[in-house]
């Protein structure tokens, strides 16, 4: 197999050849067709997440086919097309797991962070946490749904059912969830970096009512806002944009510090909430919603050995939509 490994914090990924992994009990080996490049991969590469054991293979938006099966696996079969998401496994025993909140598990494993991920030609995954995928779309088009879509869906649910929805950071997750929100009858208002006309045009082409810089005020008060960009200063900007009783959802696993802000912009029963990981039920619900909405992804495809270039362009805000790696 081939893989792009991260040898140390902040290092460039290295292209290596390894022996093919062997699945253990309850595991499958997946031959990867495509793997999306997520902002969380940047947080892994830049060492912004704790307790990383090196070397590690990043990547958690995996689409591929099962080509080996370990003992005790009954929910997938050889040749089956599957998606491997960020949530790699949970303990099933902690209070959160017992309460149906596996996204908050005390002892989870995460694809591309605490176990090797999809910047490779193959990976081993826990079969119980793989999603069956249909045959309708290209691998590269499906890959961003496995995190940008899934976490985006969880954040949309947490935004409740308000009609006027703000999306701060119109990249991989934003352009997917805008389509789902529009299919639900919501009005979408897109916020981007100042001068990012390409992202603004993408938002408008997907049915957004308005698109502008994050520092601008939208033409209406928002019922809710979702922040996908990992920038803490967006929180007070979003609070100023939402109405009384509105909610600001912080959707990232990592965010820069939130600056101090006057209590007056939180008052009026406005709320700030965060999203943590996903559950398998989120996947079941999201893929139904995405099919109903007819979601189409905007992707830029890179060969596997150009993962560093894809990460660099994501870091610099030079991508429209999502980046995807293909091993072959």
N, C-alpha and C positions, 0 to 999 in steps of 0.2 A: 504494500500500500504506500501511498504518498501522503504527506501531511505538511502543513505549515505550522511549525511549533514556535511557541514563545519561550525562549530559554531563560529569560530573566526580566525583571520589572523594567519597563520602558525600552526594552530591546526591540530590534526589528525581528519580524518573524523569519524563520529559516525553513527553506524547502528541504525536506529529508525523505528518505525511503526507509520504511520499517517493515517488519514482518506483519502479515495480516493478523489482526486481532482475532481471538477465539471467544465466542460468547459463552458465558457461564450459565448457571441455572437462572431461569426467568429472563434471560437476555437473548437479544437477536443481534446479528451483524447486518448492517445496512450498507449497501453499495450506493454511494452518494451521487445523485444526479445534479443537485444544486444546493448551495447554502447561502442564505442571505447574510449580509454584513450589517450588524446592528450597532447602535451607539453603545450598548452594553459591552460589545467586544472592545470598543475603545477604552472603556473603563477598566476592563481586564488588562489590556495591553499596557495602559498607562499606570497600572498598579493602584487605581483609585478604589478598588474593592479589597476587603481584608482577606487574609488567610489563603492566599494563592500558593499552591505548591507547583514549583517549576521542575521540568518543562511541562507546559500545558498546550493543548490544541484548542484554540478558541472556536466559536461558531455554534449557534443554537437555533438556526432557522433552516432545518435540514429536510430535504425531500430526497427520497431514494427508494430502493427496493431491497427487501429482505433477501439475503443470500446465504445465511446460515442461522440455525436456530438451536438454542441451548435447551437443556432439560426443563421440563415443566411448563413449556410455553404452549398455550392452546388458542390464544386470541389472534394470532397472525399465522401466515403460511409463506412458504418459499415463493418468491416472486411478487409478493404483495407490495403495493406502493404505500409507503407510510411517511408520516411527518414526525420528526423528533424535535420537541420544543425545549425551551429553557428549563422547565421543571423536569429533572431527570429521574427523581424518585423521592419518596417520602417515607418516614419511619412507620406510619400507620398506628403508632402507639401513644404519641404525646396527646395532651388535651386538645390541641388544635385539630389534629387528624381525627380524633374521636368525635369532634364537633362538626365535622364536614368542612373544616377550614384548612385544607392541606396546603394552601398557599402560604400559610403561616407556620408550617411544620418546624419544630425545634431542631430536627436533624435531617434536613433535606440534602439532596445532591442536585447540582445544576450542570446542565450540558454546556461544555465550553468554558467552565469556570472551576468546578470541583471534580469534574470528570471530562475526559477528552471529548472534543466536539467535532463540528462538521467542516472545518477548514482542512479537508482531507478527502481521500478517495473512498475511505471506509470508516465507520465507527461502530462501536458496540453500545447498545442502548437497552434499558429495561423495557421489555416488551409491554408491560402494563401501562407505560406512560407514552407509548407511541400512538399516533392518531392514524386511522385508516384514511386514505385519500382516494378520491375518484380519479378517473383517467381523462378528465376534460381539458385540463390546462397543461401548458409547458412547465417543466420543473422550475425554471427560473422565475416564472410568473407566480407560482405557488409559494416559493420559499419565504418571501416577506410576511406571508400570513401567519407563519409559525411563531412569530414574536411580535413584530410590529402590529399585526392583526389581532393576535390574542390579547396582548397587554392593552392594545387600543380598545378592544371590546370591553375588557374589564373596566377600563377608565370611563368608557361611555356609559356603562351600566351605573357606575358610581356617580356620574353626573346627573342622574335621575332623569326625569322626562321633560325638562324644560324645552321650549321651542327654539329659543335663540341661543345657539351654542358657539362659543369661541374656541378656536384651536390655535394654540401658541406653539409654533414650530411645525411648519408644514412640510415634513419629510416623509419617511417611510410610513410611520404610523398615521400621521395626519392625513395623507392622501387616501389611505384605505378607509379610515373611520369617517372621513367626510362623506364618502359614498354610502356607507351604512346609515349615517345620520340623515342624509337626504332621503334615503328610501323610507325612513321612519317619519318623514314629514317635517323634519327640523330645518331651520334656517341656519346655515353655517357662515361664520365670520372668521376669516383666516388671518393670522398674524405671522409675519416672517421677519428676518433680519432686514434692516433698512436697505433699500436698493435691490433686494432680491426679487427682481421682476419675473424671473423664470418660475420661482415657486408661487408667486402671486398669480401668474397666468395659469399655472396648473390648477390652482385652487378655483379660479373662476371657470375654467373649462370643465371642472367637476361639479359645478352648480353652486359654488359659494356665492352668497349675496354680496359679499364685500371682501376685499383683501388689501392689507396695508401693513405698515411697519408696526412692530410690537409696541412702540412708544405712542402710537396713535390711539385715539378713542374711536370705537366703532360708532356707526350711525344710530344704534339703538342700545339700550341697556341689555346686557346678557343675562340669561337665566342661569347659565353655568359656563365655566371655562375649563378646558383641559390643557395642561402644560406638558408638552412632549420634549421641549428643549431643556437641557440640564442646567438651566440658568436661574439661580435664586432670585435675581432682580426682577424676573417676570412675575413673581408672586404678587408684590404690591401693585404692579401694573394691572394684573388680572383682577385683583380685588376692587380696584377703582372702576373696572369695566362692568362688574356684575351688579345686579340689582340687590335690594334688601332681600334677605332669605336665599340669596344665590350661593353657589358652591364653586370653589376652585379646586380642581383635582390635579395633584402632582403625580405624573404617571411614570417617572423614571426611577431606576434603582439607585441612582446617584444624582445629586444636584449640588451646585455650588451654594455657598452660604446665602441664606435669605437675609437681606438687609433689614435694619430696623424700619418700622413704618408706624404712622400714627394710628392709634386705636380706632379713630373715627372711620377708617376705611374697612375695618373688620366689623364694627358695630352694625346693628341692624340684622343680627342673626345670620350674617354671612359666615361661611365655613371654609376651612382649608383641610383637605383630606389627602392621603397618599394611597397609592396602589402598590401592593406587594405581590409580585410573581403572578401565578395563575393557578387555576384548578383544572382538572380534566373535564369537569362539567362546563367550564368556560369554553373549552375547545369544542365540545358538542354543540353548545348554543351558538358560538361564533360562526362555525362553518355553515350552519343552517342560515344564519342571518346574511353571511357573505354571499351565499348562493342566491338568496332571495333578492339581494341588492344588485346582483350581477357585477360584483367587484372586479375591476381590472387594475392591475398594478402597473406602475411605470418603473421600469428597471433598467439599470446599466450593468451589463454582464462583463466580468473580468475572468481571465483564466486563473486557476488556483494559485499559480506561482506569482501572480500579481496582487496578492492580498494586501501587501504593504501599500501599494498605490491606491487601492480601494479605501483602505483605512485613512490614508492621508487626505484623500478627496472628501471623505465624510467629515473628518476633523476640521477641514478648512471651509466647510459649507459649500462645496463645489459640485454637489450631486443634486439632481432633481429626482424626487421619488426615492428609490432604494437601489443599493448596490448588491449584486449577487455574484458569487464565485461558482465556476463550473470546473469540475475536475477533469472532464474530458469533452 
